[in-house]
Amino acid sequence: MRMKETRLVVTFHTTTDAMAMEAAGKVTGLQGRLIPVPRAVTAGCGLAWSEPAGGREALEQLISGRHLSFDRIIEMVI
């Protein structure tokens, strides 16, 4: 069983936005990945980006630098 940990969860309005985040994250070397949206969160599409909590600065720089569209960033235990 996987241990639960605090992570940053980025939600998106559309699947296209989520896929753009995935592509940008892979190119820049972020440690996160796309996941199904956690049940505790509602979002426009069924995908979210999950990033270790320590990566907030790099995540926010990527989002703003690449002008990526997203709904919100939530810190939660998953």
mmCIF file as gemmi writes it, N, C-alpha and C atoms, coordinates in Angstrom:
data_model
loop_
_atom_site.group_PDB
_atom_site.id
_atom_site.type_symbol
_atom_site.label_atom_id
_atom_site.label_alt_id
_atom_site.label_comp_id
_atom_site.label_asym_id
_atom_site.label_entity_id
_atom_site.label_seq_id
_atom_site.pdbx_PDB_ins_code
_atom_site.Cartn_x
_atom_site.Cartn_y
_atom_site.Cartn_z
_atom_site.occupancy
_atom_site.B_iso_or_equiv
_atom_site.pdbx_formal_charge
_atom_site.auth_seq_id
_atom_site.auth_asym_id
_atom_site.pdbx_PDB_model_num
ATOM 1 N N . MET Axp A 1 ? 0.839 -1.171 0 1 0 ? 1 A 1
ATOM 2 C CA . MET Axp A 1 ? 0 0 0 1 0 ? 1 A 1
ATOM 3 C C . MET Axp A 1 ? 0.891 1.245 0 1 0 ? 1 A 1
ATOM 4 N N . ARG Axp A 2 ? 0.526 2.221 -0.806 1 0 ? 2 A 1
ATOM 5 C CA . ARG Axp A 2 ? 1.288 3.447 -0.914 1 0 ? 2 A 1
ATOM 6 C C . ARG Axp A 2 ? 1.053 4.346 0.287 1 0 ? 2 A 1
ATOM 7 N N . MET Axp A 3 ? 2.123 4.962 0.789 1 0 ? 3 A 1
ATOM 8 C CA . MET Axp A 3 ? 2.014 5.892 1.903 1 0 ? 3 A 1
ATOM 9 C C . MET Axp A 3 ? 1.407 7.201 1.411 1 0 ? 3 A 1
ATOM 10 N N . LYS Axp A 4 ? 0.511 7.771 2.197 1 0 ? 4 A 1
ATOM 11 C CA . LYS Axp A 4 ? -0.075 9.063 1.847 1 0 ? 4 A 1
ATOM 12 C C . LYS Axp A 4 ? 0.924 10.156 2.193 1 0 ? 4 A 1
ATOM 13 N N . GLU Axp A 5 ? 0.958 11.178 1.347 1 0 ? 5 A 1
ATOM 14 C CA . GLU Axp A 5 ? 1.869 12.291 1.558 1 0 ? 5 A 1
ATOM 15 C C . GLU Axp A 5 ? 1.219 13.588 1.088 1 0 ? 5 A 1
ATOM 16 N N . THR Axp A 6 ? 1.756 14.692 1.553 1 0 ? 6 A 1
ATOM 17 C CA . THR Axp A 6 ? 1.254 15.995 1.129 1 0 ? 6 A 1
ATOM 18 C C . THR Axp A 6 ? 1.769 16.29 -0.271 1 0 ? 6 A 1
ATOM 19 N N . ARG Axp A 7 ? 0.838 16.633 -1.152 1 0 ? 7 A 1
ATOM 20 C CA . ARG Axp A 7 ? 1.174 16.925 -2.54 1 0 ? 7 A 1
ATOM 21 C C . ARG Axp A 7 ? 0.42 18.163 -2.995 1 0 ? 7 A 1
ATOM 22 N N . LEU Axp A 8 ? 0.906 18.765 -4.05 1 0 ? 8 A 1
ATOM 23 C CA . LEU Axp A 8 ? 0.201 19.857 -4.707 1 0 ? 8 A 1
ATOM 24 C C . LEU Axp A 8 ? -0.633 19.243 -5.814 1 0 ? 8 A 1
ATOM 25 N N . VAL Axp A 9 ? -1.889 19.595 -5.873 1 0 ? 9 A 1
ATOM 26 C CA . VAL Axp A 9 ? -2.783 19.08 -6.905 1 0 ? 9 A 1
ATOM 27 C C . VAL Axp A 9 ? -3.274 20.272 -7.719 1 0 ? 9 A 1
ATOM 28 N N . VAL Axp A 10 ? -2.987 20.245 -9.007 1 0 ? 10 A 1
ATOM 29 C CA . VAL Axp A 10 ? -3.411 21.311 -9.913 1 0 ? 10 A 1
ATOM 30 C C . VAL Axp A 10 ? -4.591 20.794 -10.712 1 0 ? 10 A 1
ATOM 31 N N . THR Axp A 11 ? -5.71 21.493 -10.653 1 0 ? 11 A 1
ATOM 32 C CA . THR Axp A 11 ? -6.891 21.096 -11.414 1 0 ? 11 A 1
ATOM 33 C C . THR Axp A 11 ? -7.026 21.974 -12.654 1 0 ? 11 A 1
ATOM 34 N N . PHE Axp A 12 ? -7.745 21.454 -13.634 1 0 ? 12 A 1
ATOM 35 C CA . PHE Axp A 12 ? -7.867 22.116 -14.934 1 0 ? 12 A 1
ATOM 36 C C . PHE Axp A 12 ? -9.322 22.168 -15.368 1 0 ? 12 A 1
ATOM 37 N N . HIS Axp A 13 ? -9.63 23.155 -16.201 1 0 ? 13 A 1
ATOM 38 C CA . HIS Axp A 13 ? -10.972 23.271 -16.757 1 0 ? 13 A 1
ATOM 39 C C . HIS Axp A 13 ? -11.189 22.272 -17.888 1 0 ? 13 A 1
ATOM 40 N N . THR Axp A 14 ? -10.121 21.983 -18.647 1 0 ? 14 A 1
ATOM 41 C CA . THR Axp A 14 ? -10.269 21.092 -19.811 1 0 ? 14 A 1
ATOM 42 C C . THR Axp A 14 ? -9.15 20.052 -19.835 1 0 ? 14 A 1
ATOM 43 N N . THR Axp A 15 ? -9.406 18.975 -20.533 1 0 ? 15 A 1
ATOM 44 C CA . THR Axp A 15 ? -8.395 17.937 -20.72 1 0 ? 15 A 1
ATOM 45 C C . THR Axp A 15 ? -7.214 18.486 -21.511 1 0 ? 15 A 1
ATOM 46 N N . THR Axp A 16 ? -7.47 19.369 -22.446 1 0 ? 16 A 1
ATOM 47 C CA . THR Axp A 16 ? -6.404 19.984 -23.235 1 0 ? 16 A 1
ATOM 48 C C . THR Axp A 16 ? -5.434 20.737 -22.335 1 0 ? 16 A 1
ATOM 49 N N . ASP Axp A 17 ? -5.951 21.457 -21.348 1 0 ? 17 A 1
ATOM 50 C CA . ASP Axp A 17 ? -5.094 22.167 -20.389 1 0 ? 17 A 1
ATOM 51 C C . ASP Axp A 17 ? -4.244 21.182 -19.587 1 0 ? 17 A 1
ATOM 52 N N . ALA Axp A 18 ? -4.84 20.082 -19.181 1 0 ? 18 A 1
ATOM 53 C CA . ALA Axp A 18 ? -4.111 19.056 -18.419 1 0 ? 18 A 1
ATOM 54 C C . ALA Axp A 18 ? -2.997 18.443 -19.266 1 0 ? 18 A 1
ATOM 55 N N . MET Axp A 19 ? -3.27 18.179 -20.524 1 0 ? 19 A 1
ATOM 56 C CA . MET Axp A 19 ? -2.266 17.59 -21.414 1 0 ? 19 A 1
ATOM 57 C C . MET Axp A 19 ? -1.123 18.578 -21.673 1 0 ? 19 A 1
ATOM 58 N N . ALA Axp A 20 ? -1.446 19.866 -21.775 1 0 ? 20 A 1
ATOM 59 C CA . ALA Axp A 20 ? -0.406 20.883 -21.951 1 0 ? 20 A 1
ATOM 60 C C . ALA Axp A 20 ? 0.501 20.922 -20.729 1 0 ? 20 A 1
ATOM 61 N N . MET Axp A 21 ? -0.077 20.784 -19.547 1 0 ? 21 A 1
ATOM 62 C CA . MET Axp A 21 ? 0.707 20.76 -18.307 1 0 ? 21 A 1
ATOM 63 C C . MET Axp A 21 ? 1.617 19.541 -18.285 1 0 ? 21 A 1
ATOM 64 N N . GLU Axp A 22 ? 1.087 18.403 -18.691 1 0 ? 22 A 1
ATOM 65 C CA . GLU Axp A 22 ? 1.892 17.18 -18.705 1 0 ? 22 A 1
ATOM 66 C C . GLU Axp A 22 ? 3.093 17.335 -19.644 1 0 ? 22 A 1
ATOM 67 N N . ALA Axp A 23 ? 2.86 17.864 -20.826 1 0 ? 23 A 1
ATOM 68 C CA . ALA Axp A 23 ? 3.948 18.043 -21.792 1 0 ? 23 A 1
ATOM 69 C C . ALA Axp A 23 ? 5 19.008 -21.245 1 0 ? 23 A 1
ATOM 70 N N . ALA Axp A 24 ? 4.571 20.122 -20.674 1 0 ? 24 A 1
ATOM 71 C CA . ALA Axp A 24 ? 5.499 21.105 -20.124 1 0 ? 24 A 1
ATOM 72 C C . ALA Axp A 24 ? 6.253 20.536 -18.92 1 0 ? 24 A 1
ATOM 73 N N . GLY Axp A 25 ? 5.564 19.79 -18.092 1 0 ? 25 A 1
ATOM 74 C CA . GLY Axp A 25 ? 6.201 19.192 -16.92 1 0 ? 25 A 1
ATOM 75 C C . GLY Axp A 25 ? 7.289 18.204 -17.288 1 0 ? 25 A 1
ATOM 76 N N . LYS Axp A 26 ? 7.061 17.419 -18.323 1 0 ? 26 A 1
ATOM 77 C CA . LYS Axp A 26 ? 8.066 16.447 -18.76 1 0 ? 26 A 1
ATOM 78 C C . LYS Axp A 26 ? 9.287 17.138 -19.334 1 0 ? 26 A 1
ATOM 79 N N . VAL Axp A 27 ? 9.072 18.17 -20.133 1 0 ? 27 A 1
ATOM 80 C CA . VAL Axp A 27 ? 10.179 18.893 -20.766 1 0 ? 27 A 1
ATOM 81 C C . VAL Axp A 27 ? 11.055 19.591 -19.735 1 0 ? 27 A 1
ATOM 82 N N . THR Axp A 28 ? 10.442 20.155 -18.709 1 0 ? 28 A 1
ATOM 83 C CA . THR Axp A 28 ? 11.196 20.926 -17.716 1 0 ? 28 A 1
ATOM 84 C C . THR Axp A 28 ? 11.678 20.099 -16.539 1 0 ? 28 A 1
ATOM 85 N N . GLY Axp A 29 ? 11.31 18.841 -16.479 1 0 ? 29 A 1
ATOM 86 C CA . GLY Axp A 29 ? 11.822 17.963 -15.434 1 0 ? 29 A 1
ATOM 87 C C . GLY Axp A 29 ? 11.097 18.017 -14.097 1 0 ? 29 A 1
ATOM 88 N N . LEU Axp A 30 ? 9.843 18.472 -14.085 1 0 ? 30 A 1
ATOM 89 C CA . LEU Axp A 30 ? 9.078 18.404 -12.841 1 0 ? 30 A 1
ATOM 90 C C . LEU Axp A 30 ? 8.931 16.942 -12.431 1 0 ? 30 A 1
ATOM 91 N N . GLN Axp A 31 ? 8.715 16.705 -11.152 1 0 ? 31 A 1
ATOM 92 C CA . GLN Axp A 31 ? 8.622 15.34 -10.646 1 0 ? 31 A 1
ATOM 93 C C . GLN Axp A 31 ? 7.193 14.81 -10.616 1 0 ? 31 A 1
ATOM 94 N N . GLY Axp A 32 ? 6.228 15.623 -11.003 1 0 ? 32 A 1
ATOM 95 C CA . GLY Axp A 32 ? 4.826 15.225 -10.917 1 0 ? 32 A 1
ATOM 96 C C . GLY Axp A 32 ? 4.352 14.39 -12.088 1 0 ? 32 A 1
ATOM 97 N N . ARG Axp A 33 ? 3.027 14.133 -12.048 1 0 ? 33 A 1
ATOM 98 C CA . ARG Axp A 33 ? 2.391 13.354 -13.115 1 0 ? 33 A 1
ATOM 99 C C . ARG Axp A 33 ? 0.898 13.638 -13.108 1 0 ? 33 A 1
ATOM 100 N N . LEU Axp A 34 ? 0.24 13.278 -14.213 1 0 ? 34 A 1
ATOM 101 C CA . LEU Axp A 34 ? -1.211 13.405 -14.266 1 0 ? 34 A 1
ATOM 102 C C . LEU Axp A 34 ? -1.849 12.282 -13.461 1 0 ? 34 A 1
ATOM 103 N N . ILE Axp A 35 ? -2.9 12.625 -12.737 1 0 ? 35 A 1
ATOM 104 C CA . ILE Axp A 35 ? -3.653 11.655 -11.944 1 0 ? 35 A 1
ATOM 105 C C . ILE Axp A 35 ? -5.141 11.926 -12.14 1 0 ? 35 A 1
ATOM 106 N N . PRO Axp A 36 ? -5.988 10.966 -11.817 1 0 ? 36 A 1
ATOM 107 C CA . PRO Axp A 36 ? -7.427 11.274 -11.777 1 0 ? 36 A 1
ATOM 108 C C . PRO Axp A 36 ? -7.677 12.29 -10.659 1 0 ? 36 A 1
ATOM 109 N N . VAL Axp A 37 ? -8.627 13.176 -10.851 1 0 ? 37 A 1
ATOM 110 C CA . VAL Axp A 37 ? -8.934 14.178 -9.826 1 0 ? 37 A 1
ATOM 111 C C . VAL Axp A 37 ? -9.364 13.454 -8.55 1 0 ? 37 A 1
ATOM 112 N N . PRO Axp A 38 ? -8.755 13.799 -7.404 1 0 ? 38 A 1
ATOM 113 C CA . PRO Axp A 38 ? -9.17 13.177 -6.134 1 0 ? 38 A 1
ATOM 114 C C . PRO Axp A 38 ? -10.651 13.425 -5.852 1 0 ? 38 A 1
ATOM 115 N N . ARG Axp A 39 ? -11.296 12.486 -5.198 1 0 ? 39 A 1
ATOM 116 C CA . ARG Axp A 39 ? -12.736 12.582 -4.924 1 0 ? 39 A 1
ATOM 117 C C . ARG Axp A 39 ? -13.11 13.819 -4.115 1 0 ? 39 A 1
ATOM 118 N N . ALA Axp A 40 ? -12.195 14.286 -3.282 1 0 ? 40 A 1
ATOM 119 C CA . ALA Axp A 40 ? -12.483 15.441 -2.418 1 0 ? 40 A 1
ATOM 120 C C . ALA Axp A 40 ? -12.499 16.763 -3.191 1 0 ? 40 A 1
ATOM 121 N N . VAL Axp A 41 ? -12.134 16.721 -4.465 1 0 ? 41 A 1
ATOM 122 C CA . VAL Axp A 41 ? -12.017 17.925 -5.28 1 0 ? 41 A 1
ATOM 123 C C . VAL Axp A 41 ? -12.952 17.821 -6.473 1 0 ? 41 A 1
ATOM 124 N N . THR Axp A 42 ? -13.576 18.922 -6.821 1 0 ? 42 A 1
ATOM 125 C CA . THR Axp A 42 ? -14.349 18.96 -8.058 1 0 ? 42 A 1
ATOM 126 C C . THR Axp A 42 ? -13.588 19.801 -9.064 1 0 ? 42 A 1
ATOM 127 N N . ALA Axp A 43 ? -13.596 19.366 -10.307 1 0 ? 43 A 1
ATOM 128 C CA . ALA Axp A 43 ? -12.87 20.078 -11.344 1 0 ? 43 A 1
ATOM 129 C C . ALA Axp A 43 ? -13.586 19.899 -12.671 1 0 ? 43 A 1
ATOM 130 N N . GLY Axp A 44 ? -13.262 20.773 -13.614 1 0 ? 44 A 1
ATOM 131 C CA . GLY Axp A 44 ? -13.904 20.755 -14.925 1 0 ? 44 A 1
ATOM 132 C C . GLY Axp A 44 ? -13.596 19.509 -15.733 1 0 ? 44 A 1
ATOM 133 N N . CYS Axp A 45 ? -12.387 18.992 -15.597 1 0 ? 45 A 1
ATOM 134 C CA . CYS Axp A 45 ? -12.055 17.759 -16.309 1 0 ? 45 A 1
ATOM 135 C C . CYS Axp A 45 ? -11.642 16.717 -15.282 1 0 ? 45 A 1
ATOM 136 N N . GLY Axp A 46 ? -11.493 15.5 -15.676 1 0 ? 46 A 1
ATOM 137 C CA . GLY Axp A 46 ? -11.206 14.421 -14.737 1 0 ? 46 A 1
ATOM 138 C C . GLY Axp A 46 ? -9.742 14.222 -14.423 1 0 ? 46 A 1
ATOM 139 N N . LEU Axp A 47 ? -8.868 15.121 -14.904 1 0 ? 47 A 1
ATOM 140 C CA . LEU Axp A 47 ? -7.436 14.966 -14.689 1 0 ? 47 A 1
ATOM 141 C C . LEU Axp A 47 ? -6.882 16.094 -13.842 1 0 ? 47 A 1
ATOM 142 N N . ALA Axp A 48 ? -5.838 15.78 -13.086 1 0 ? 48 A 1
ATOM 143 C CA . ALA Axp A 48 ? -5.139 16.776 -12.269 1 0 ? 48 A 1
ATOM 144 C C . ALA Axp A 48 ? -3.648 16.472 -12.33 1 0 ? 48 A 1
ATOM 145 N N . TRP Axp A 49 ? -2.826 17.463 -12.076 1 0 ? 49 A 1
ATOM 146 C CA . TRP Axp A 49 ? -1.382 17.272 -11.985 1 0 ? 49 A 1
ATOM 147 C C . TRP Axp A 49 ? -1.031 17.153 -10.506 1 0 ? 49 A 1
ATOM 148 N N . SER Axp A 50 ? -0.299 16.121 -10.152 1 0 ? 50 A 1
ATOM 149 C CA . SER Axp A 50 ? 0.127 15.905 -8.774 1 0 ? 50 A 1
ATOM 150 C C . SER Axp A 50 ? 1.633 16.094 -8.701 1 0 ? 50 A 1
ATOM 151 N N . GLU Axp A 51 ? 2.06 17.005 -7.827 1 0 ? 51 A 1
ATOM 152 C CA . GLU Axp A 51 ? 3.478 17.358 -7.692 1 0 ? 51 A 1
ATOM 153 C C . GLU Axp A 51 ? 3.851 17.277 -6.212 1 0 ? 51 A 1
ATOM 154 N N . PRO Axp A 52 ? 5.048 16.808 -5.872 1 0 ? 52 A 1
ATOM 155 C CA . PRO Axp A 52 ? 5.464 16.837 -4.465 1 0 ? 52 A 1
ATOM 156 C C . PRO Axp A 52 ? 5.355 18.25 -3.903 1 0 ? 52 A 1
ATOM 157 N N . ALA Axp A 53 ? 4.961 18.377 -2.65 1 0 ? 53 A 1
ATOM 158 C CA . ALA Axp A 53 ? 4.718 19.677 -2.03 1 0 ? 53 A 1
ATOM 159 C C . ALA Axp A 53 ? 5.939 20.588 -2.07 1 0 ? 53 A 1
ATOM 160 N N . GLY Axp A 54 ? 7.118 20.034 -2.05 1 0 ? 54 A 1
ATOM 161 C CA . GLY Axp A 54 ? 8.336 20.843 -2.087 1 0 ? 54 A 1
ATOM 162 C C . GLY Axp A 54 ? 8.604 21.504 -3.43 1 0 ? 54 A 1
ATOM 163 N N . GLY Axp A 55 ? 7.847 21.14 -4.451 1 0 ? 55 A 1
ATOM 164 C CA . GLY Axp A 55 ? 8.065 21.675 -5.789 1 0 ? 55 A 1
ATOM 165 C C . GLY Axp A 55 ? 7.175 22.849 -6.149 1 0 ? 55 A 1
ATOM 166 N N . ARG Axp A 56 ? 6.6 23.5 -5.155 1 0 ? 56 A 1
ATOM 167 C CA . ARG Axp A 56 ? 5.633 24.574 -5.438 1 0 ? 56 A 1
ATOM 168 C C . ARG Axp A 56 ? 6.241 25.708 -6.266 1 0 ? 56 A 1
ATOM 169 N N . GLU Axp A 57 ? 7.429 26.169 -5.91 1 0 ? 57 A 1
ATOM 170 C CA . GLU Axp A 57 ? 8.039 27.294 -6.622 1 0 ? 57 A 1
ATOM 171 C C . GLU Axp A 57 ? 8.277 26.952 -8.093 1 0 ? 57 A 1
ATOM 172 N N . ALA Axp A 58 ? 8.857 25.788 -8.357 1 0 ? 58 A 1
ATOM 173 C CA . ALA Axp A 58 ? 9.11 25.377 -9.743 1 0 ? 58 A 1
ATOM 174 C C . ALA Axp A 58 ? 7.8 25.211 -10.514 1 0 ? 58 A 1
ATOM 175 N N . LEU Axp A 59 ? 6.784 24.669 -9.851 1 0 ? 59 A 1
ATOM 176 C CA . LEU Axp A 59 ? 5.477 24.476 -10.476 1 0 ? 59 A 1
ATOM 177 C C . LEU Axp A 59 ? 4.859 25.817 -10.854 1 0 ? 59 A 1
ATOM 178 N N . GLU Axp A 60 ? 4.857 26.764 -9.927 1 0 ? 60 A 1
ATOM 179 C CA . GLU Axp A 60 ? 4.275 28.075 -10.201 1 0 ? 60 A 1
ATOM 180 C C . GLU Axp A 60 ? 5.055 28.828 -11.281 1 0 ? 60 A 1
ATOM 181 N N . GLN Axp A 61 ? 6.381 28.689 -11.295 1 0 ? 61 A 1
ATOM 182 C CA . GLN Axp A 61 ? 7.186 29.322 -12.336 1 0 ? 61 A 1
ATOM 183 C C . GLN Axp A 61 ? 6.865 28.738 -13.709 1 0 ? 61 A 1
ATOM 184 N N . LEU Axp A 62 ? 6.7 27.433 -13.764 1 0 ? 62 A 1
ATOM 185 C CA . LEU Axp A 62 ? 6.362 26.789 -15.03 1 0 ? 62 A 1
ATOM 186 C C . LEU Axp A 62 ? 5 27.263 -15.531 1 0 ? 62 A 1
ATOM 187 N N . ILE Axp A 63 ? 4.021 27.271 -14.658 1 0 ? 63 A 1
ATOM 188 C CA . ILE Axp A 63 ? 2.669 27.677 -15.046 1 0 ? 63 A 1
ATOM 189 C C . ILE Axp A 63 ? 2.655 29.121 -15.55 1 0 ? 63 A 1
ATOM 190 N N . SER Axp A 64 ? 3.313 30.013 -14.82 1 0 ? 64 A 1
ATOM 191 C CA . SER Axp A 64 ? 3.298 31.416 -15.247 1 0 ? 64 A 1
ATOM 192 C C . SER Axp A 64 ? 4.195 31.646 -16.459 1 0 ? 64 A 1
ATOM 193 N N . GLY Axp A 65 ? 5.339 30.996 -16.495 1 0 ? 65 A 1
ATOM 194 C CA . GLY Axp A 65 ? 6.27 31.179 -17.607 1 0 ? 65 A 1
ATOM 195 C C . GLY Axp A 65 ? 5.748 30.667 -18.935 1 0 ? 65 A 1
ATOM 196 N N . ARG Axp A 66 ? 4.975 29.602 -18.886 1 0 ? 66 A 1
ATOM 197 C CA . ARG Axp A 66 ? 4.418 29.015 -20.105 1 0 ? 66 A 1
ATOM 198 C C . ARG Axp A 66 ? 2.967 29.434 -20.347 1 0 ? 66 A 1
ATOM 199 N N . HIS Axp A 67 ? 2.447 30.275 -19.476 1 0 ? 67 A 1
ATOM 200 C CA . HIS Axp A 67 ? 1.059 30.764 -19.583 1 0 ? 67 A 1
ATOM 201 C C . HIS Axp A 67 ? 0.061 29.606 -19.689 1 0 ? 67 A 1
ATOM 202 N N . LEU Axp A 68 ? 0.244 28.607 -18.818 1 0 ? 68 A 1
ATOM 203 C CA . LEU Axp A 68 ? -0.637 27.441 -18.813 1 0 ? 68 A 1
ATOM 204 C C . LEU Axp A 68 ? -1.943 27.782 -18.094 1 0 ? 68 A 1
ATOM 205 N N . SER Axp A 69 ? -3.038 27.306 -18.65 1 0 ? 69 A 1
ATOM 206 C CA . SER Axp A 69 ? -4.353 27.517 -18.036 1 0 ? 69 A 1
ATOM 207 C C . SER Axp A 69 ? -4.617 26.425 -17.01 1 0 ? 69 A 1
ATOM 208 N N . PHE Axp A 70 ? -5.106 26.835 -15.834 1 0 ? 70 A 1
ATOM 209 C CA . PHE Axp A 70 ? -5.444 25.876 -14.794 1 0 ? 70 A 1
ATOM 210 C C . PHE Axp A 70 ? -6.579 26.44 -13.967 1 0 ? 70 A 1
ATOM 211 N N . ASP Axp A 71 ? -7.192 25.585 -13.174 1 0 ? 71 A 1
ATOM 212 C CA . ASP Axp A 71 ? -8.29 26.013 -12.309 1 0 ? 71 A 1
ATOM 213 C C . ASP Axp A 71 ? -7.735 26.506 -10.982 1 0 ? 71 A 1
ATOM 214 N N . ARG Axp A 72 ? -7.042 25.619 -10.242 1 0 ? 72 A 1
ATOM 215 C CA . ARG Axp A 72 ? -6.483 26.008 -8.945 1 0 ? 72 A 1
ATOM 216 C C . ARG Axp A 72 ? -5.405 25.024 -8.521 1 0 ? 72 A 1
ATOM 217 N N . ILE Axp A 73 ? -4.619 25.457 -7.539 1 0 ? 73 A 1
ATOM 218 C CA . ILE Axp A 73 ? -3.576 24.618 -6.945 1 0 ? 73 A 1
ATOM 219 C C . ILE Axp A 73 ? -3.976 24.374 -5.499 1 0 ? 73 A 1
ATOM 220 N N . ILE Axp A 74 ? -4.056 23.111 -5.124 1 0 ? 74 A 1
ATOM 221 C CA . ILE Axp A 74 ? -4.496 22.731 -3.783 1 0 ? 74 A 1
ATOM 222 C C . ILE Axp A 74 ? -3.393 21.893 -3.142 1 0 ? 74 A 1
ATOM 223 N N . GLU Axp A 75 ? -3.076 22.181 -1.894 1 0 ? 75 A 1
ATOM 224 C CA . GLU Axp A 75 ? -2.155 21.339 -1.144 1 0 ? 75 A 1
ATOM 225 C C . GLU Axp A 75 ? -2.991 20.368 -0.338 1 0 ? 75 A 1
ATOM 226 N N . MET Axp A 76 ? -2.785 19.066 -0.548 1 0 ? 76 A 1
ATOM 227 C CA . MET Axp A 76 ? -3.595 18.072 0.149 1 0 ? 76 A 1
ATOM 228 C C . MET Axp A 76 ? -2.832 16.772 0.331 1 0 ? 76 A 1
ATOM 229 N N . VAL Axp A 77 ? -3.294 15.971 1.244 1 0 ? 77 A 1
ATOM 230 C CA . VAL Axp A 77 ? -2.705 14.661 1.507 1 0 ? 77 A 1
ATOM 231 C C . VAL Axp A 77 ? -3.42 13.636 0.624 1 0 ? 77 A 1
ATOM 232 N N . ILE Axp A 78 ? -2.637 12.995 -0.228 1 0 ? 78 A 1
ATOM 233 C CA . ILE Axp A 78 ? -3.203 11.933 -1.09 1 0 ? 78 A 1
ATOM 234 C C . ILE Axp A 78 ? -2.259 10.752 -1.116 1 0 ? 78 A 1
